[in-house]
Amino acid sequence: MFAIYLKGMALTASLIMAIGAQNAFVLRQGITRRHIFLTALTCSLCDLLLMSAGVAGMGSLLAAAPGLQRWMALAGALFVLWYGAMALRKALHPGTLAPEATQGIANPKAVVLAALGFSLLNPHALLDTIVLVGSVGAQQPAAERPLFLAGAVSFSFIWFFSLALGASKLTPLFKNPTAWRILDVLIAAMMFTIAWGLFRLV
């Protein structure tokens, strides 16, 4: 039975460790040391919800609804494009924004909303959790599905908390404003690339 748990963990690990919009957000919040626990917890709970829905059968419904997928791709592209534009603005004009805006999201409610956006408006995250993890989990014998889901979800918690806490150790490296500008340029480039890929799906 433990092998089923490890199978769920391994599948999540293979999907979640790629640097994407969600991980970039958690990374930035970790470096700024702003609401690290809340950021990681919100992203992890979203994965719990989405993976559970996928294992319960929502993955097959989503895969069979191309119209819904296009609307999700459009919403995700616009959200990611907005975040990328904000990152680019911070890099090019760091003095035009409030201090908390240049250092990370400081308001707890805004942190939760941003984390929800990167988790629920991100077609790549939905594909990974609902369709891929969900479809594999749904193929397991009924008695083993909860254990598979537990393995998949547990690695999500481990990853997001490790990423956020690990990033917080990099804070001293970002005391130099130039380091922030470089990071924001990289994040902006990543977001624009993701947005372009999503727009092509619409």
N, C-alpha and C positions, 0 to 999 in steps of 0.2 A: 504493500500500500504506500510505503514511503516513496517508492519509485514514481508513483503518480504525482505526489507532491513536488518532487524534484523536477518532473516533466513540466509542470506548470511554471515553476521558477525559471527553468531554462528557457522556455518559450518567451516569457516576459523579458528576460535578460537580453535575448537576441533582438528584441524589438525596441526596448526602451533606452538602450545605451547610445543610440545614434543621436548626435547633436541636432536638435530641431528647435522649433519655436518655444515649446514648453520647457525644455531643458535650459534654453538660453535665458528664459525669464527666471527660473529658479536659481540659475547661476548668478545672475545680476543681483537678485535679492540677497543671496548668500554673501556676496562680496560686500554689499552695502550694510550687511548685518541688520536689515530691517524686516522684522516679523518673519524670521527664518522658520520658526515652528509652524506658524499659521500658513505660510506659503507651501511648505512641504506637506502639511496635513491636508490642505484643500486639494492639492493635486493628487495625493494618494487616495483620498476619499472619492474623488471623481473616477479614478481608475477602478476602485472597488465597485462603484455603481455601474460603470460601463461594462466591465468584465462580467459582472453578475447578469446584466441584461443580455449580453452576448451568449453566455452559457445557457441562459433560459430560452434562447431561440430568436432573439431580436436580430442577430447577425444575418441569418438567412433572409429575413424580411428586408433589411437594409440593402443587402446585395441585390435583391430583386426589384428595387425601386430606384432606377436611374434618375428619374426626375427629382426625387428627394436628395439624391447625392449631388446633383448639380446645384441645387439651392444651398446645400451645406457647403459646397466648395466656394460658392460666391460669398457667403457670409464669412467663411474662414479667411478668404483672400482679402476682403475688405478690412477685417480685424487685424490681420497680420501686417497688411500694408500700412495701416494707421500706426501700429506700434513701431514699425520700421522707420516711418517718417519722423516719429518723435525721437527715436534714437539718433537719426541723422541730424535732426535739429540740435540735439544736445551736443553732438560732436562739432558741428559747424559754428554754433552760437551758444557756447556754454553759459555766457553771462546773461542771456535773455530769459532764462527760466528761474523759477524759485529754487532755493538751495535743495529742498527735498526732492524736487523734480530731477535735478542733475545727479542725485545720489541714489535714487531708488524710490519706490512707492512707499510712502510713510504711513498713509492712512489705512487702518486695518480693513475697513470696508472696501476700499479701492484695491487692496491686495487680493481679497477674496474674489472680487469681480473680475480682476485681471486673470487670476488663476483659473476661474471658471471659464473665461473666454478662451484661454489657451488650451483648456481641456475639452470643452464642449463645442467650441466653434472651430476646432482644428480637425479637418477631415482625416489627416494622417493619424492623429491620435485615435479618432473614432474607428478608423480602419484597423489599427493595431489591436485595440481593446475589444470592440464589439465583434468585428468580422473575423479577424485572425484568431485571437485568443478564444473568442466565443465559439467559433466553428470547431476548433480543435477540442475545446472543453465539451461541447455538445456531443461529440463523437465518442466520448468516454462512456463506459457503463454507468447507468444512473447512480449506482451506489458510490462510484468513485469521483463523480463530478464535483462534489463539495471539496474533496481533498485537492483535486486539480486546481480549482478556483482559489483555494487557500494558498497554494503554492504560488500561483500567478500574482495574486494580490500582495502577498507578503514581500515578494521581491520588489514590487512597485514602492511599497513603504520604505524598504531598505534603501532603494536607489535614491528616491527624492530626499530623504533625510540625510543620507550620506553626501549627496551632491550639495545640498544647502549648507550643511555644517562644514564640509570640506572647503567650499568656496569661501566661507567666512575666514578661513586661515590665510586667504590670499589678500585680505584687506590691506595689510601694510604695503603691499606692492602697488596699491592703487592710491596712495597718498599723493602721487604725482598726477596732476591734471592731464598730462599727456597720455598717461596710461588709460584713463577713462575715455579720452577721445578716441583712442585706438580701439578700445573695446566696443564703444558705441558704433563706430564705423563698421566693425566686423558684424555686430548684431544687426545693423541696418541692412548690410549686404545680404546676410542670411535671410532676413525677413522678406526683402524684395524678391529674392530668388524663390522662396517658398510661395509668396503671393503670385508670382508669375506662373509657377507650376499649377497652382490652384485655378487661376483664371483660364488656363488652357483646358481645364476639365469642364468649364461651364458651357 
